[in-house]
Amino acid sequence: MDVWNHLLQGFATAGTPANLMWAFVGCALGTATGVLPGIGPATAVAMLLPITAKVDATASMIFFAGIYYGAMYGGSTTSILLNTPSNSSSMVTAMEGNKMAKSGRAGAALATSAIGSFIAGTFATVVVTLFAPMLAHYAVQLGPPEYFMLMLLAFTTVSAVLGQSTLRGLVALFIGLAIGLVGMDQITGQARYTAGVPELLDGINIVLVAVGLFAVAEAMHVVLFEGKVDQREHKLTRVTMSREDWRRSIPAWIRGTAIGAPFGCIPAGGTEIPTFLSYAVEKNMAKGSNREEFGTVGAIEGVAGPEAANNATVTTAMIPLLTLGIPVSNTTAVMLGAFQNYGIQPGPQLFTNSAGLVWALIASLYIGNVMLLVLNLPLVGLWVKLLKIPRPRLYAGILIFATVGAYGMRQSMFDLFLLYGIGVLGLVMRRFSIPSAPVVVAMILGPLAEAQLRNAMSIGEGSAMVFFQRPVSVIMMVVVVGVLILPRILKKRGVQL
């Protein structure tokens, strides 16, 4: 009963006119930053950190939380309409959502994204409310061997599921791993693969890679290889979901939520693994004509599942932030800085020392989810009108936003050259049917996997047996082997996955 009493008090605090205003402004700004390529929630929160000097802690955290999950809603919009993810978490949405838009189903894709995000976000908020301390306690039991196996599972899933062949998926994976190695070694502090360029000492920014591979490469491909195509791919047959869309989306929302919610609770987690796992599950479970839509005209399950997984993950990511003081993403890291600006240290004592703030923040998650649904669903028709913009102006605008966003991060001309160099790489990959998404996933998780592998080997005193001595690690290893081998065994026996 204490939980519900605290939550009711949180609603009383978050429901004041001033705090509702901050929640609404945060959600609106978050949606806008999600829509703009190259500008993510972390950048928006970082730019607005000075607001903590003028606003009380509760209002500030509600505002930043609104930006945080608002950007996750907005990120799906440009992914679906323009094949331009604004952050790594919306890459999977772009794969099927953009194909749906080109086949005249942009409205259905945007609607299933918004509704799935609402359902997953609300369920994940209930998880945060009821199980935050308990789930954080179990998540913190995982050590380096388990984390490494978890990331290895993500690598194998990505390379096996995406693209026209496993080989092409692996090529993309290793390109991403190579990019991820550029910069300072996390453990020894030595510079590697920088070619003596000072700007590369900090590594290659993930936003540059994501925007270059998707937005810039997409614009280059349209200019060089598509030319003046007719507008049939921009047709719009409906802006709402049909009964069949609902029938296919509901199970995908449930599965995506179930996959995403646990991942947010894991320190050092992220949205990349659950979204790709959700996509893999939906693709493998699809049958007949539904399966044939994947990679061709766009399958609605390929949007519904990953979007639900994404929003469930970003919401439950508040658990390690609030109860352990561990940020699991760039945005939560910036939010941790905002807490510290107020002299508040998230951790096990936060629910005791700053109970009013924490429960108001949790209550604002419920309020923000409703606000975002109300904001986004009526705007589906408006967003779809982006498809009617003449192609030259549309893609010129994409390149302008991408360029401004890339330059705004460090005010560096080198970043602009790098952005367009990565765009050329993305163009070449596209011409050879090498998927782009595994590059970004490998780049994000590669350095983390390397650090966890080295830490695990240190625990095992140089022996790889450490991976076989921990039950969770062994279970994940079996799953990895199954992902690689089982589909081939079933294929030889004539069983369609």
N, C-alpha and C positions, 0 to 999 in steps of 0.2 A: 504493500500500500504506500510505502514511502516514495517509491518511484512515481506513482501517479500523483501524489500530492506535490512532489517537486515539479513534475511536468505541468500541472495546473498552474503553479506559481510562475513557471517559465512562460506559459501562454499569457498570463496576466501582465508580465513584464514586456514580452515581445509584442503584445497586442495594443500597446499604447500608440496613439497617433504618430508620435515622432519615430518610434521604432518601426512601425509599419511603413512609414515613408522611406526610412533607410533601407528596409528590405526590398521595397518596390524599386527604388533607384538602383540598388545593387543588382537586382534581377534584370532590369532593363539594360544597364551597362554591361552586365555579363553576357547577355544575349548579343548585344552589339559587338563586343570584343570577340565573341565566338564566331560571328559572321565574317568579320574582317580577317582575311588571310594574313598570317605573319604576326598577328597580335593575339596573344593568348591570355588566359586568366592570371598567370603569374606576372606577366608584364603589367597588366592593368592594376593588380593589387600592389605591385612594387611602386608604380608611379603614384598611387594614391596613399601610400604609407604616411606621408606628412599629415594626412587628415587626423591621425591619432593624437596629434598635439592639440586639436581643437574640439574633439568629440569624446564623450565618455566611452569607457571600454566596451560596455554592452552594445551600444549603438554601432560602434566601429566594427566589432566582430560580426554583428548581424549583417552589416553592409558588405564586409569582405566575403562572408559566406554566400551572400546573394550573388556576388560577382563569380565566385567559385563554381557553384552549380549552375548558374545562368549561362556561363560560357560553355558548359557541356551540352546544354540544349542548343545554343546558337551554333556550335561547331558542326552540327549535323547539317545545317542549312546549306552552306557553301559546298560541303562534301557531296550532298545529293544533287544540287543544282548545277554546280560548276566543276565538280571533281577536284575541289581545292580544299583539303582539310586544313583547318586553322590550328590544329594541334594533333599530336600523335594518336590520341584516343579516338579520333573520328576517321582514321584511315580506313578501317574496315567498312564503315558506313559508306564511304566513297565508292568502294568496289561494286556493290550491288545497287546502292541508291542512285548513283549517276546513270547507270544503265536503265534503271526504272524511269528516270526523268527523260532520258532520250527516247524512250519508247512510249512517252505520253502519260506516265503514271507518277509524276512528281508530287502531286497532291497526296496520293496514297502513301508515298514514301515519307513525306514530311509529317503526315498525320500519325502513322505508326511509330515514327521516331518520337514525337511529342508525347503520345499516350503511353508508349512503353517506358519512356524516361520518367513520367509521372508515377506509374505503377511501381517501377523498380526503386525510384527514389523514396517513395512513401514506405515501401516495405523495408528498405534498408534503414530508414530513419527509425522505424519500430525496433529494428535490431540494435541500433545504437542506443535507443532508450532503455531497452530491457537487458541487453547482454554486454554492454561495453566493458565493464571491468572483467567479467568472466572470459569473454573472447580474447581480450588483450592478454590475459594471464596465460591462456593456452598458446596463443600465437608467439609469445615471447620465448616459449620453450624450444622453438625451432632454432637450429644452429646452422653454421656454414654448410655442412654437408647437405642438409635438406634444402637450403636456399639454392645451392648450385644445381641440384637435381631438378628443382622446380623450374629454373631457368633453362636447363637442358631440355626439359619437356616442352617449354615454349619454343625453343629453336627447332626441335624435331617436328612439332605440330605445324609451325609456320612453313617450313620447307616442304613438308609432305602434302599440305593442303592447298597452298596458294600456287597460282601459275598453271601452265599447261603440263608441266612435268616436274617430278621431284628434283631432277638435275638442275633445271632452271631455278627452282626455289633455293637449292643449295648454293648456286652461284650468287644469287642475290644476298643470301645469308652471309656468305664469306666476304662479299663487298662491304656489307654493313659492319662486320666484325673488324675488318681492316680499317675502316673509317673511325671506329670506336677506339682503336689503339693509339690514334694520333694524340699527342699532348704529353702531359706529365704522368709518369707511372704513379699510381695511387699509393703504392707501398714504399718504393725506394726514392721517389721524388725526382727520378731522372727523366730528362726530355727524350722522347722517342718519335721517330718518323715525322719530325717537324721541318726537315730540310733547312734548318737554320732560320726559319721564318718566325719572328717573335709572336705574331698574332695567333700562331698555332699552338703555343705553349699551353693555353687553356683548353685545347681540344677544339673540335668543330661543333658549333652549336646545333642542337637538335632541330631548332626552328628553321635554321638555314637549310638543313637537309630535307626536312619534310616539305617546306614550301618550294624548294628547288626541284625536288623529284616529282611533286604533284602539280603545283600551280604553274611554275615556269615551264616545265616539260609539256604540260597540257597545252599551254598557249603556243609554244614552239611547234608542237605537233599539228595544231589547227592551222597555223600559218603556212607551214612547209608542205604538209601532206594532205590536208583536207580542203584548203582553199575555199572557194565560194560554193559551199555545199548548200543544197536546198534546205528550207526550214522545216522539213518534215520531222526531223529528229527533235524539234522544239514544239511539236504539237502537244496539246493538253486535252486528254479525254475526260478527266474528272478531277476535282479537288478534294474529294472525300473517299473514304474507304468503302469498298463494296462488302457484301456479306461474306464472299469468299476470302477477301483480304482479312476480315475479322477472324474468320475460322482458322486461317493460317498464322495469324499474328499472335493470338492469345497463347497457344502453347509455347511459341518462341519467346514471348515476354516472360513467361514463368520460368522456362529453362535458363534464359539469360540472367534473370534476377538470381536464381539459385547458384549459377556459376560465379557471378560477379560479387555477391555480398561477402563470401568468405575471404576473397582476395584483398579487399580493402582493409581487413583486420590484420593482415600480415605486414609487419614492418619490412621495409625494402620491397614492398609490392609495387603495384602500378596498374594502369588500365590496359596496358598492351596485352598482357597474358590472357586475362579473362575475355577480352573482346575477340581475340583470335581463336581462343578455345571455343567460344560461343559460335563463331562463324563455322569452325570445323564441325561442331556438333550439328548445326542446322544443315550444313551441306551433306553430311553423311546420313542424316535421318530423312532427307527429302527423297521422295520416290517419283518415278515416272516423269510426267511433264513438268512437275514442280522442280525436280532436280535439273532438268534441262535448261531451266531459266537462269540458273547460276552461271554467271560469266557471259551470258548472252543478252537477254532482254531485262535481266535483273529479277532476283527472287526477293519477295517481300520479307521472308524469314531472315534473309541475310542482312536486312536493315533492322528488323524488330529485335532479334536476339542480341546482337552486339550492342545496340543502343541501350537495351535494358541492362546488360552486363556492365557497360560503361558507367551508367548512372548509379547502379547499385554499388559499384566499387568506389566511386568518388565520394559517395555519402558515408559508407562504412569506413573510409579512410580517416574520418574524424575520430575513430576509436583509438588508434595508436597515437594520434596527435594529442588528444585530450587526456588519455589515461597513462601514456608512457612518455609524452613529450617527443615522440619520434615522427617527423614528417615523412610521408611516403611519396611526395611529389614536389615539384618546384613550387606549386601554389601553396601547399600546406607548409612548406619551408618558409615562404614569405609571411604566411599567417602566424607562424611561430615567432618570427621577428616582431610582428605587430603585438602579440601577447607580451613579449619581453619589453617592448617600448612602454608598456603600462606597469612594468615590474611584476608581471604575472608569469610564473613558470609552469607550463602544463606538465602534468605528471600524476602519480597516484593520489597526491593530496589535493589536486585541483577541485575534485567534486566536494571536498570538505571546506577548503579555504575560500573558494570562489563559486559556491554552489549556485548563487543567483545568476551569475554570468553564464555558467555552463548550461543550465536548464533553459535559460532564455535563448541561448544559441541553438539548442536542440529543438525547442519549440519553433524557432524561426525556420528550421528546415522543413517542417510541415507546412508552414505558411508560405514559404518560398516556392514549394512544389506546386501548390494551388495557383499562386500568382503566375508562375511560368506557364502552366497549362492554359490559363485564361489569356495570357499574353500571346502565346504561340499559335494555338489552334485557330483563332480568328484571322491570324496573319498568313495562314497557309496560302490563300489565294493571292495575297500581295507578294509573298516571296516567289511564288511560281511565275509572276510577271517578269521576274529577272530573265526568264528564258526568252522573252520577246525583245529584249535589247539586241540591237544589231551586233553580230558577232565581232566585227572589228572593234567597236567601242567596248563591248563586254570584256574581251580578252586584253585590250589595252588597259582597262581599269584594273583587271586582275594583276597585270604586271606592275602597274603603278603602286597598288596597295602592297604587293609583295616586296617591291624595291624599298618603299618607305618603311615598311615594317622591319626589313632586314637591316637597313641603315640606322634605324632608330635604336637598335639594341646596343650598339657600341660606337655609333657615329664613325664607322670605319669603311673606307673605300675598299679595303681588302675583302670585307664581308660581301660587298656587292659583286666583285669578281668571282668570289667563291660561290655565291648564290647562282650566278649564271653558268659557271662551270659545272655545278651539280645539276643544273637544268639540262645542259647538253648531255651529261651522263644519263639522266632520266630519259631523254629523248632516244638515245642509242638503245637503252634497255627496252624501251617500249617497242622499238622497231624489231628487236630480236625476241619479243614476247617474254622478257625476263621481268617478273613481278617487282614492283617498287617497294611494297609494304615490308617485306622481310628485311630490306636494307635498314629501315628506320628502327624496326624492332631489335635487330642485332646490334645496331649502334647504341641503343639505349641500354640493353641488357648485357651486352658484351663486357664492358668494364666491370659491371656489378658481378657477373658470373666469374670473371677472372679473379676479382678480389675474394669472392667466397671460396673459389677453388684453392687459392693460396692459403687462405685462413684454415680451410678444412685440412689441407695437407700438413699445415703446422700443428694442428690438433693431433693428427695421426702420426706426427714425427716422421713425415716423409712417406708414410705407407698409405696406399690407396684403399687398404682394408677398412679405413674409417667409414667409407661409404656403405660397407656391408655390415657394419656393427650397429647401425641405427635403424630401427624398424621403418620409420617414415621414409628415410632415404632409400631403403630397399624397395618399398612399395612404389615409389616414384620411378625408380630404375626399371622396374618391371613394366610400368605403364609406358615408359619411353621405348623400350624394346618392342612392346606390343604395337605402338603407333607405327614403328618402322617396318615390322615384319608381318603383322596380322593382315593388313590390306592386301599384301602380295600373295599370302597363302590363300586367302579367300578368293582372290581374282583367278588364281590358277585352278581353283576348284569350281570356277564358273559362278561364284556368288557375287552379285552386284551390291556394292556398298552404298 
